[in-house]
C-alpha cells in the first residue's frame, strides 16, 4: 500500500515535470467520509479514487495514519445525447458519502446528468473446491465426478471491489452542480441550474421536483441555482444558493413544491464597489451548513461569509479571501478565472473555515481568534513532514522577502476543492491533478 | 472615453465567449451564459451612461427614432423581433437643446419611413426600459445595418441570436420546440 502511494507520487511528479499531465487527471472533487477513515477524489476522466487511512501502529506512534489508495474505479463514462446532439462529460462534479451502516462503504457520485450509488466492499475469502468446476473454472467432465464436494471459503489477498448499485438518471435537463444526502439516510437531493430533485436511495425510476425556478419565458431568466445542501440534523430543511448572491432556506413540510422559501438571506450590495463584474463576483459558488446546524457558509468570488440562520439581512462574518484581486477583475474576466467556482469547508468544531485561492494558495480563517493564514500546496515548497510556512501576498509598494506580488501569482494553479476531516485536523487539498493531505503537527 | 472603451471591450469579449461556448464539450453552460449576458448588460448600461452626457442630441435623436425598429429574422423559422433599446436619459436633453435638434431630425429620412412602418404601439411609453433577463442590446457605435436583419448582413448578430436560441432549444425538455411567437429581443452586434 505504501509503495502504491509512493508510485503515485512519483508518477505525478514525473508528469508535472515533463508537462504530461493529462486533463483527465484533474481532480474535480474531494470528500472525507463521515468517520474520516476514507477520502474520495473524483476527476475529470470520470474516475473515483478512494484513500484509506492506515491503522496507527503502536510501534511507531509518531507516524500518524497515512492515507493510501484503497480503491480506484471508473464511475462515469462520456455519453452522447443523440436527441440534443450534446456530449455529456464524464467529469465527476461531486461525491457524497453515506454514513457507514455495515461492512461496506457507500458513496454517491455525479456527473452533469447522472447520479450513481457505489458500493465499495472488501473480499478476503474465496470459495474453493467446487463440485462441477475445477480450480481454473473449467467444467469438469461429469463422468469423472464420483463424490460430492462442497466449496469451502479460503482466505485470499484482500480485494476491494466497487459496484454500481443504483443509477439515478434522466431527471435533469441542466447540469447537476451538487448532491446532498439527507440526515434521514433515505433520501438525497440533486440540483441543477434551475431545479432541485428529491430522490429515495432505493428508487431510481422516479424523483420529486421540489424546487423549480425556471421561468415560463427563458428570456426572463435572471438567476440560477448554484448549490444546495440538506440541513445536517433537520431532515425537512435544505438551503440553496443562487447566482445573485442570495440563499434560500426551505422547509419541505410546508408544501410539495418548495418554491416559497421560509428564509431568504441576502446582503444588500455596496454601491461604492459596483463595477461591470459585480454580478459575476457576487454569484455564490458553494454553500455549506456548519456541523452544528446553526450557521451557513457561502463562498463568492472574493469573500467567504458566515450567516446565522436566525439573521437574514446580513452575514454574521465576512472574510476577504483575496481582495487584492478586486482591481484585476477585468483581466480575470478575460482569462476566464472570474468564473472559477471555489468551495469552502468547515472544520469539525466549526471554529475554522477554509477555502482555496490562486497560486495553489489556500486560506484558513479562525472564527474565534479572527486570525487567518495563507498556505501553499506545492511540492517545491514543502517536503513530506515539513511544516508549512505561511505565505503572504504583497499588494503594492515594497515587496518584502518571501512575499509574492499580485502580478506574479499563477492563475492556472487554483485550489477549488478542499475537504476537512470530520473530527481531526487533517485536510485534503486538490491542486489541479495533485492531491495534498496535511495534518496537524504531532507534538 | 475610458469607460466606454472598456465597456465596448467587455461586450466584445463577452460575445466571443458566448460564441465559443457553443463548441464546448458538455454543451452550453446556463450559469456561465447568464453571467456573460449580465456583464454585457452592465457594460451596455455603463456605456450609455458614459455616452449620454457627452454625445449631443444627434445620437439621442437617432436612438429615439431607432427605438421602434423591428427586425425579423428566421434562421430556424422562428420569428424574432429586434427592438433597439433607447435610453430615456437622452430625452430630457433633447428637449433642452433647441436648434441642433431640428437639424439632426431631418437628416435620417429613412428612419422616418421605417419608423412609420415599424412604430410600436404606445409611442413614448415604449421608451420605458424593459429589462429582459437574457437580452442584450445593440450598441449604437457599431456599424449595424440597422433595421434590416435578414440573413447575410450581420452574421455576428445572427450567431448571437442563435446562440441564445440554441440554448433554449437544447435545454428545453423533450417535447415541442418553442412556439414560433414573436419574441421581444434585443441583440448585440459585434
Interface residues (C-beta under 8 A of the other chain):
Chain A: X83 X84 X86 X87 X88 X89 X91 X112 X173 X174 X175 X177 X193 X194 X215 X217 X218 X219 X220 X221 X222 X223 X224 X226 X243 X276 X277 X278 X279 X280 X283 X330 X333 X334 X336 X339
Chain B: X6 X7 X10 X13 X17 X25 X26 X27 X29 X30 X31 X32 X34 X35 X38 X39 X42 X43 X46 X132 X133 X134 X135 X164 X167 X168 X170 X171 X172 X173 X174 X183 X184 X185
